[in-house]
Every structure is written in structure tokens, then in C-alpha cells.
Amino acid sequence: MVKYADDTSFYTTISNLQTESIAPAVISTESWSDRNFMSLNADKTEIMNILNNHRNTFDQEVTINGISIQPKKCVAFLGVLVDDHLSFSDHFDKLISDCDKRLYLLRQLKILGMNQQGLTRFFCSNVRSLISYAAPAWFPLLSDTDKIRLEKIQRTATRAIIPDMEYEERLCILQLPYLSDFLMDLSETHFNKIACDSSHPLFDRITFNNNRMSSRLRTIYNPKRSKSQKQAKSFFPFFLFSLSKLNN
């Protein structure tokens, strides 16, 4: 019998970059594989060291089955390019490039005579769907400049569908929200889905305020203080804070 465990990810936290090493985590992983009659494939193993501070460097390599593996600056994880500083800049650049290719197809369909409804449907199903994939993971972390670049994709698409008109008017006619608002609503919906499902694998990441009746400010959630601005903008801290107030 042959067993495979594809796309398996392991994480470990290192507090002191000077004294700690990722070697124990790799040894533990190899031991787990041996106990389950499997072995790590060094040729398909990728390692990335994620750092919160851009000024820090951490380039420890690992050895698996006698093969040295250098850490990468960016890896593909379930269709999302994750870089070692969680800026998602590589993923964003690739996303912009892929959208430009699909916008070209939209223009060609306009030339061939496709009507306004068909072009809008093409944009939503082939361009906006590409942008919205895994958006809750990366959209809150985008810079304001990148969010403007992202909105430009929809500006360009709607201009191809309805030329010679202001962007807001085009959105009203096509019944489309701002792309930033759409992605934010999508992320919020995903958060609420997790918060309302105690069986969800990520439900434990949500901290509720169990003493809200005696609290001066009535809140649903109890967000922890973020150690950095980037952490505060990440998915769970961001929505735990922004959605914590109860509606009266």
C-alpha cells in the first residue's frame, strides 16, 4: 500500500532569531512521516521564513534526506502567492496581470457585438471572481495605493462596457458596487459565517466578550491588542475590532 499526503503545511513559531532554529520542527516532521510509513519529498518541499519586521533577516536553511533546502521569499499556497513579509505584493502584481488579460477578452467581446448585460456578466464571472478568490486573506492587508490600482480594474472594465460616462454613473447603471466595497463585504460575510458556526475549524480564533452586559461599552467580541499595524489589519484582528460594537 502506498500513501500520499499532498499539499501538507507545517508551521512553527520562533521568538528569538539569534538562538532558536527551525531544525527541531523539521526533525519532528520527519519523525512523524517515518511513524506513518511516509517520507518527505525534498524536491517538492518549500520553506519560507515569515518576518514581521522588514529590518530583520532570517535565512536558516534546512536539510531533508541529505538535501539542503534554501528558504524562499515567496511561495504559492492554494493559489495565493504568499511572501515572507505578508505584503502579498507578488500575489497582487500577478492578479493585476491576469485581470489585464481578461479585460482584453472583454474588449474583444464588445467589438464582436456582445450586449451590455453579457459584458457585465463576463466581468463578474471572469474578472471579479478572479479578484475575489481568497480575498479575505489578503485584501485588508493591501496598501491604499494597491486598493486604488485594484479599483482601476473595474473602472477600465466598466468604461469598456459604457464609454463616455463618469465611473459612479456606470456603476449605477450596471448595478455594481465599488470593488473595494464588494471585497470588504465579502470578507465581512466570511467572518460572520465563521462566527456563527461553532463547528468551523477557525471558530476558536474568534474571542467573544462574555462579560459584555457589565461592560461600559457593549461589544460582541473581545479583540486582543495587536503588536503591529500589519497584525491589526489582518483578517481576524481587523473584523474582531471593527464588528465588535453591538447594534442598539
TARAPE-V969120 format. One record per pair of residues at least 12 apart in sequence whose C-alpha atoms are under 10 Angstrom apart, sorted by the first residue. I is the first residue (numbers start at 1). J is the second residue. If there is no record, write none. Layout:
BEGIN
i-><I;I>
j-><J;J>
END
This chain:
BEGIN
i-><1;2;2;3;3;3;3;4;4;4;5;5;5;5;6;7;7;7;7;8;9;9;9;9;10;10;10;10;11;11;11;11;12;12;12;12;13;13;13;14;14;14;17;17;17;17;17;18;21;21;21;21;22;22;22;22;23;23;23;23;26;26;26;26;27;27;27;30;30;39;39;40;40;41;41;41;42;42;42;42;42;42;42;43;43;43;45;45;46;46;46;46;46;46;46;47;47;47;47;47;47;47;47;47;47;48;48;48;48;48;48;48;48;48;48;48;49;49;49;49;49;49;49;49;50;50;50;50;50;50;50;50;51;51;51;51;52;52;52;52;52;52;52;53;53;53;54;54;58;59;59;59;71;72;73;74;74;74;74;74;75;75;76;76;78;79;79;79;80;80;80;80;80;80;80;80;81;81;81;81;82;85;86;86;86;86;86;86;87;87;87;87;87;88;88;88;88;88;89;89;89;89;89;91;92;92;92;92;92;92;92;92;93;95;95;95;95;96;96;96;96;96;98;98;98;99;99;99;99;99;99;99;99;99;99;100;100;100;100;101;102;102;102;102;102;102;103;103;103;103;103;103;103;103;103;104;104;105;105;105;106;106;106;106;106;106;106;106;106;106;107;107;107;107;108;109;109;110;110;111;114;115;116;116;116;116;116;117;117;118;119;119;119;119;119;120;120;120;120;120;120;121;123;123;123;123;124;124;127;127;127;128;128;128;128;128;131;131;131;131;132;132;132;132;132;132;133;134;134;134;135;135;135;135;135;135;136;136;136;136;136;136;136;136;136;136;136;136;137;137;137;137;138;138;138;138;139;139;139;139;139;139;139;140;140;140;140;140;140;140;140;140;140;140;141;141;141;141;141;141;141;141;142;142;142;147;147;148;148;150;150;151;151;151;151;152;153;154;154;154;154;154;154;154;155;155;155;155;155;155;158;158;158;158;158;159;161;162;187;187;188;188;188;188;188;190;191;191;191;191;191;191;191;192;192;194;195;195;195;195;202;205;205;205;206;206;206;206;206;206;206;207;207;207;207;207;207;207;207;208;208;208;208;208;208;209;209;209;209;210;212;217;217;217;218;218;218;218;218;219;219;219;219;219;219;219;220;220;220;220;220;220;220;221;221;221;221;221;221;221;221;222;222;222;222;223;223;223;223;223;223;223;223;223;224;224;224;225;225;226>
j-><37;37;38;36;37;38;39;37;38;39;33;38;39;40;44;44;45;77;78;45;45;46;47;77;25;26;29;47;25;47;48;49;24;25;26;49;25;49;50;49;50;51;56;57;58;59;60;58;58;60;61;62;49;60;61;62;60;61;62;63;40;62;63;64;62;63;64;64;65;64;65;64;65;64;65;67;63;64;65;66;67;68;69;64;67;69;64;69;69;70;71;72;74;75;76;60;61;62;69;70;71;72;73;74;75;60;61;70;71;72;73;74;75;82;83;84;61;71;72;73;74;83;84;85;72;73;74;82;83;84;85;86;83;84;85;86;84;85;86;227;228;230;231;85;228;230;84;85;71;71;72;73;84;84;85;86;88;89;90;91;90;91;90;91;134;91;133;134;92;94;95;133;134;135;137;138;93;94;95;138;138;230;138;141;142;230;231;234;138;141;142;143;230;137;138;139;141;142;138;141;142;143;146;138;131;138;139;142;146;147;149;150;146;127;130;131;150;131;149;150;152;153;127;130;131;123;126;127;128;130;131;150;153;154;157;127;153;156;157;127;122;123;126;127;130;157;122;123;126;127;153;154;156;157;160;157;160;122;123;126;118;119;120;122;123;126;127;157;160;161;119;157;160;161;160;122;161;160;161;160;161;161;158;160;161;162;174;161;174;161;157;158;160;161;162;157;158;161;174;175;176;174;154;157;158;161;154;176;153;154;157;153;154;179;182;183;150;153;179;183;179;182;183;184;186;187;183;183;186;187;183;184;186;187;190;235;183;184;185;186;187;188;189;190;191;234;235;236;187;234;235;236;187;233;234;235;180;183;184;187;233;234;235;180;183;184;187;230;232;233;234;235;238;239;229;230;231;232;233;234;235;238;230;233;234;179;180;179;180;179;180;178;179;180;181;179;179;167;171;176;177;178;179;180;167;168;170;171;178;179;170;171;173;174;176;171;174;174;235;239;235;238;239;242;243;235;203;206;235;236;239;240;243;239;243;206;207;208;221;240;236;236;237;240;221;222;223;236;237;239;240;220;221;222;223;224;236;237;240;220;221;222;223;240;244;221;222;223;244;222;246;244;245;246;244;245;246;247;248;240;241;243;244;245;246;247;240;241;243;244;245;246;247;239;240;241;242;243;244;245;246;237;240;241;244;236;237;238;239;240;241;242;243;244;237;240;241;237;241;238>
END
